[in-house]
Amino acid sequence: MADHIVPHFANDDGVAVIHIGVKEFQCMGARAPFDHPHVFLDIGGDTEIVCPYCSTLYKHDPALHADETRPAGAYVKTLADA
């Protein structure tokens, strides 16, 4: 069983870059019904990663919390957040 919740992010606005405060997350493209397969991404020791489905560039920013993004609004609340 996982010891933490994996945040989900969506790029509804189609921006090129989203800054996030975590290194492990799921990209879902846009919110349903326009989503792509929800893919787990791990930035690891790097500072950025590109989603292989939607080509969104995610950049890690340690100043952001797990539920914060720049631009704002890319964090997706899940049932686990309730």
N, C-alpha and C positions, 0 to 999 in steps of 0.2 A: 504494500500500500504506500502511496506517495506521502511524503511528509510535508508537502506544501502544494498549494494550488498553482497550476500553470496558467498565467494570464493569457487571454485571447485579445488579439488586436485586429481591427478591420480598417481598410483604407477606402472608406466610402467616398471621400473627396478626390481620390486618384492623385494624391500628391506623390512626388518622387521620393521624398525622404520623411521618415517618422523617427523621432528621437524617443527612446523608451528607457525606463529605469531598471530593467531586468535583462538578464542574459539568456534565459530559457523561457520560451513562450510559444504560442500557436498563432500563426497567421491564417486568417480565413478569407483573405481578399477583401470583399465587401460584405456587409450584412446580408443575410438571406432575403430574397431568393437569388441574390447575385453573387453568392459566395463561391469559392473554389474549395476543393478538399482541404480540410483544416490540417495544416502541416506543422509538425513540431520543429522548431528551429532552436539551435543552441549556438550562441555567439562564441562561447568558450573563452579562450585567451585573447581573441580579437576584440575590436571595438565596433564592428559592423558586419551585417550579413544581408544578402539579397534573397528574397523569397523566390524559389524556383517556379512558382506558378504565376504570380502577378508582378514580379520584378520590383516590388517595393523594397527600397533600401532602408533597413532598420539600423539606427546608430545608438549605441549604448551611451546613456548620460547618467552617471551615478548620482547626480543631484536630483533626479526625478524619482518619485515613489513608484511602486509597482503598478499603481492604477493611474499614473499620470503620463501624458504624451505631449509632445510638441510637434506639430500643432495639436491642440486639444481635441478630444472627442474620438480618438482611435481605440481607446480601451473599451472592451465589450464586457458588460456584466453578465455573468453566468449564474446558473442555479447555485453553484458553490459559494457565490458571493452573498446570497440571500441569508 
